[in-house]
Amino acid sequence: MQTPLNRTPAILGGPPAFAEQVPVARPTVPDGSALSSSVTEILRSGMLTNSCHVQAFEADIASYLGVEHVVAVSSCTTGIILLLRCSGVRGSVVVPSFTFMAAAHAADWNRLDVELADSDLRTWTVDPDSVTATLTASAGAVLAVHTYGAPCDVAALQAIADRRGIPLLLDAAHGFGAGYGDGQMVGTKGMAEVFSLSPTKPLSTGEGGLITTNDGALARELRIGREYGNPGDYNSRFIGLNGRMTEFAALLGRTALAEFPEWMQRRRTLAQRYARNLAHVPGVQFQQMRHGAVSSVKDLSIRVRPADFGLDRDCLAKCLAAEGISTRSYFNPPVHRQTAYRKVQPRAPLPATEELSATMLTLPLYSHMPTGVVDRICESLQRIHAAADLVAETTAAVSTSRRAS
Ligand SMILES: *Cc1c(COP(=O)(O)O)cnc(C)c1O
């Protein structure tokens, strides 16, 4: 009899684990009926953007995170562009190469040079020693990232930034709901943090971003910046942009925020289940958290070490795709290997970044995902590991015959 564990993997001709493709992420959203009367009100009011729902959303977020000022914007990318502009950063910005491209892009949009730092092989967040080594005389800011939702080493990074007298800015795109080791929430540190509310993030308004800061003067500048740099008299003080959030997005955000703690709890429980189910699979590693820190688990990512797992990351991804399981290779290529950055070479080799971008695999996770789906994904992965030798032989034979033909 075929039990789930000895069933032939789909890549070798067995039946796939899922008839319908499991997406890698899906936004968790409130029930639409809770929104419909407020949507009608917004439509009747004639105030479609940056009005009372945006103000209320900002206040709700500020009290949820425990931060003084929240500036809602149209996206995290827009938020980082505005933040770099309004904090007066000059020269270069140090960002990790092992991350999503938006932080580096935001620096370039401000005509700032991008300096790429390496990451840590255990925590997968930017390595403070590499940041120190990357800082040049012209460094104007450190822009760190809470990779996959795990808080980066903000204490070490703040000390580095303080020694140089430059701001620490945080791309918190992944980190809504995450907590630092000292009990404070992500969104409360550095000069400012910037969240994304795009559909793959733990809290989503379709599109959107939130800049959080305890610096009142900076918050005022950001509010002017998101209005083209126009403080209201049409005499623009600096080159801002339209970075406003719509009332519809803010309404969705407020309604979602009320349910968010429950969603986050569920997301963490699912992540723990993945970790438990895969704890004894050789060559599968999970992200290491700093003491006391809690991740928002924006992504459930594993590091696949081919020597122990028996297959490399790309081959495992193919095997999972055959089972109906979507994956992503976040972040591959890393920033310094992307075409847009071909002229930006790192000052030193980035060995951990190279290793991570070759071995990281993001598995499906969303807050309302059924527990049974996690279990079946884990079973598939174990089955693929158990058949690794045969899979490796078969795929090698296929690529040899392709080369021959
Ligand atoms: C998604 C993401 C962004 C960009 O967010 P948008 O809201 O889409 O602009 C920035 N940084 C990281 C690390 C991200 O994952």
The ligand as a MOL file (V3000), in Angstrom:
LIG
                    3D

  0  0  0     0  0            999 V3000
M  V30 BEGIN CTAB
M  V30 COUNTS 15 15 0 0 0
M  V30 BEGIN ATOM
M  V30 1 C 7.6190 44.3990 -0.8510 0
M  V30 2 C 8.8970 45.0280 -0.4350 0
M  V30 3 C 9.1650 46.3830 -0.6330 0
M  V30 4 C 8.2940 47.2530 -1.4870 0
M  V30 5 O 7.0340 47.4460 -0.9880 0
M  V30 6 P 5.9340 48.1720 -1.9330 0
M  V30 7 O 4.8510 48.5000 -0.9620 0
M  V30 8 O 5.5330 47.1670 -2.9430 0
M  V30 9 O 6.5760 49.3580 -2.5030 0
M  V30 10 C 10.3040 46.9310 -0.0900 0
M  V30 11 N 11.2020 46.1750 0.5710 0
M  V30 12 C 11.0110 44.8490 0.7620 0
M  V30 13 C 12.0270 44.0790 1.5340 0
M  V30 14 C 9.8680 44.2340 0.2370 0
M  V30 15 O 9.6980 42.9240 0.3530 0
M  V30 END ATOM
M  V30 BEGIN BOND
M  V30 1 1 1 2
M  V30 2 1 2 3
M  V30 3 2 2 14
M  V30 4 1 3 4
M  V30 5 2 3 10
M  V30 6 1 4 5
M  V30 7 1 5 6
M  V30 8 2 6 7
M  V30 9 1 6 8
M  V30 10 1 6 9
M  V30 11 1 10 11
M  V30 12 2 11 12
M  V30 13 1 12 13
M  V30 14 1 12 14
M  V30 15 1 14 15
M  V30 END BOND
M  V30 END CTAB
M  END
